[in-house]
Amino acid sequence: MTTQITAAFDFESWDEQEVLDVEGARIVRTTFVKRFTGDLEGTSRGEMVMAHALQGSAAYTGYERIEATLAGRRGSFILRHNAFTAEDAGSSEVVVMNSSGTGELTGLAGTADIERHADGTHTLTLSYDLAAH
């Protein structure tokens, strides 16, 4: 049975290192730390590679390890991110990496949506299944 939760998160740190900047097209490596509150309580650390094109489009791919309590169960898991945005289109895929759950989150599988609100806050909606172990 799939369960859905929502948690707010804030960035505790965000560090970009320029990899390439040629005529306005940029590639950066970004490391970050997040704090989650709500139905998911904990922190994450992650790394992404982000590309910004001259025409305003952007894309990123990366991984984030979350250590948290989810539905009263403590453990960790990895989210795999892949997203693209442009003026007229966009797509995003965020999934729980297979076999990445640890502790009481062993067997976790699912997908996530990340939303950035107009006021600058963020939420994560996680749709998941948790196999009994």
URGIDA-V543068 format. One record per residue. N is the residue number from 1. RES is the residue in one small letter. PHI is phi as a letter, one per 20 degrees, with the letter a starting at -180 (none if undefined). Layout:
n = [N	N]
res = [RES	RES]
phi = [PHI	PHI]
This chain:
n = [1	2	3	4	5	6	7	8	9	10	11	12	13	14	15	16	17	18	19	20	21	22	23	24	25	26	27	28	29	30	31	32	33	34	35	36	37	38	39	40	41	42	43	44	45	46	47	48	49	50	51	52	53	54	55	56	57	58	59	60	61	62	63	64	65	66	67	68	69	70	71	72	73	74	75	76	77	78	79	80	81	82	83	84	85	86	87	88	89	90	91	92	93	94	95	96	97	98	99	100	101	102	103	104	105	106	107	108	109	110	111	112	113	114	115	116	117	118	119	120	121	122	123	124	125	126	127	128	129	130	131	132	133]
res = [m	t	t	q	i	t	a	a	f	d	f	e	s	w	d	e	q	e	v	l	d	v	e	g	a	r	i	v	r	t	t	f	v	k	r	f	t	g	d	l	e	g	t	s	r	g	e	m	v	m	a	h	a	l	q	g	s	a	a	y	t	g	y	e	r	i	e	a	t	l	a	g	r	r	g	s	f	i	l	r	h	n	a	f	t	a	e	d	a	g	s	s	e	v	v	v	m	n	s	s	g	t	g	e	l	t	g	l	a	g	t	a	d	i	e	r	h	a	d	g	t	h	t	l	t	l	s	y	d	l	a	a	h]
phi = [none	e	d	c	c	c	c	e	b	c	e	e	b	b	c	d	c	f	d	b	b	c	l	n	e	c	c	c	d	c	d	b	c	c	c	d	c	o	f	c	d	r	c	c	c	b	b	c	d	c	c	c	e	f	e	n	f	b	b	b	b	r	c	b	e	d	d	a	d	c	l	m	d	d	r	b	a	d	e	d	d	b	b	b	c	b	g	d	b	a	b	b	c	c	c	f	f	g	m	e	f	c	l	f	d	g	n	f	b	r	c	c	c	d	c	d	e	g	e	n	f	c	c	d	d	d	d	b	c	c	f	f	c]
